[in-house]
Amino acid sequence: MKLSDLKENQKAKVIKVDSSLKSLKKRLSDMGFVRNQEIEIKRIAPLGDPIEISLKGYSLSLRKKEAEKIEIEKI
């Protein structure tokens, strides 16, 4: 399942970041999207982009295209 498929207030665990772009993969890893990290969708913009995510005690926003690169497992 992809991170972009989650709905508001759902929790998940990161399985892997699947990107052919090394720079994107590194940037997402630096933000905290690493294996087994628990995340929660806080809000989704009315048109679906961006997505506000909570992880490691802080919130961040991702574009939907970036969220599609993160494989997750629902909790």
SULVEN-V457436 format. One record per run of one state. SS is the DSSP state (H for helix, E for strand, L for the rest). FROM is the first residue (numbers start at 1). LEN is the number of residues. Records with the same first field share a line. If there is no record, write none. Layout:
SS = FROM-LEN / FROM-LEN
This chain:
L = 1-1 / 6-5 / 18-4 / 32-6 / 45-6 / 56-2 / 63-1 / 68-2 / 75-1
E = 2-1 / 11-7 / 38-7 / 51-5 / 58-5 / 70-5
H = 3-3 / 22-10 / 64-4
